[in-house]
């Protein structure tokens, strides 16, 4: 366990403030949920809670089906990282952190189609991406539950001849909507 050197007092309502620096480092934003655990030594452990992780195997099966249907790399993410992948290395991409551009799309609560008609530029999806992890086309569709983004469905291609359009956009939006409805049940 890493000490931060920060000590906080619990107020009369039982609340404690997590310092801004810690929230920023751990990417904890207003509205995020934290799970509370107590270990065998009585220490309290706060862990960022991702409701979409409850989909687990279901999200994996959905990405496999979507990849088989349209043939593009498919990811399902929570607010921070990939939770399901199909069409590329699971070992390499599972739990890979998404970049801030994807976070902004989720915050905007509207699907985005990214294409480069001249193919002189590319798009990145993951934090720290360079060259080999850049894509020529992508669709990012936020998964919205009760008005809040909880993740995204992302379709992408490295094929310089790939042309994303309504099919890919509607496929990602439908997948995101379906996963959201599954979460609301």
C-alpha positions, -999 to +999 in steps of 0.1 A: +000+000+000+013+034-009+011+062+017+000+097+004+010+116+035-025+132+036-046+130+068-083+139+068-109+143+095-143+126+093-170+152+096-202+148+118-220+131+089-193+105+084-179+121+053-142+123+043-128+144+015-105+126-010-078+151-020-080+166-055-045+153-064-055+117-054-088+120-074-069+133-104-043+106-103-069+079-100-093+095-125-121+097-100-147+123-111-178+138-096-205+112-098-182+082-098-190+054-075-165+039-050-168+004-036-158+001+001-139-030+013-125-039+047-095-063+048-086-088+075-065-062+094-095-038+096-081-014+069-107+004+047-101+001+010-119+023-015-120+010-051-134+027-081-166+009-090-175+003-126-212-008-130-205-020-166-180-045-153-210-065-141-217-073-177-185-093-178-191-124-200-221-109-216-201-079-229-174-103-243-201-123-261-216-092-275-182-079-289-176-113-305-210-112-322-205-076-334-171-084-347-184-115-366-213-094-381-193-064-393-157-074-393-142-045-374-122-045-342-147-041-313-142-029-277-165-023-248-151+000-222-160+014-188-151+050-181-114+042-179-104+010-197-114-019-220-135-046-204-142-067-235-125-070-269-129-089-302-110-088-334-076-082-319-054-094-291-074-098-259-041-100-239-029-067-253-061-047-250-081-060-221-078-035-192-060-010-216-066+026-206-087+047-230-075+082-239-090+116-230-106+120-265-128+089-258-136+103-224-148+135-240-171+116-264-186+098-234-191+130-215-208+145-246-232+116-245-234+114-283-219+089-307-190+101-329-179+088-363-142+094-370-131+091-406-101+104-425-112+107-461-077+117-472-061+090-450-032+113-441-042+113-405-053+087-380-072+085-347-061+071-314-083+055-289-059+045-261-037+065-237-001+067-250-010+055-285+016+059-312+017+046-348+009+009-344-021+016-322-036+043-344-067+036-365-079+049-399-115+050-389-135+045-357-169+049-341-173+057-304-208+052-289-213+061-253-233+037-231-257+059-212-276+047-181-300+070-163-285+100-181-249+092-171-221+077-193-208+044-179-187+033-208-186+030-246-188+007-275-159+014-299-155+000-335-122+007-353-102-004-383-065-001-393-073-009-430-065+022-450-094+013-474-120+010-446-149+034-450-170+038-419-205+051-424-241+047-412-237+009-408-209+012-383-224+041-366-258+025-362-242-008-351-222+009-323-252+030-312-275-001-311-249-021-291-244+008-267-282+012-263-287-026-258-259-027-231-274+003-214-309-013-213-293-045-200-277-025-172-310-008-162-327-042-156 
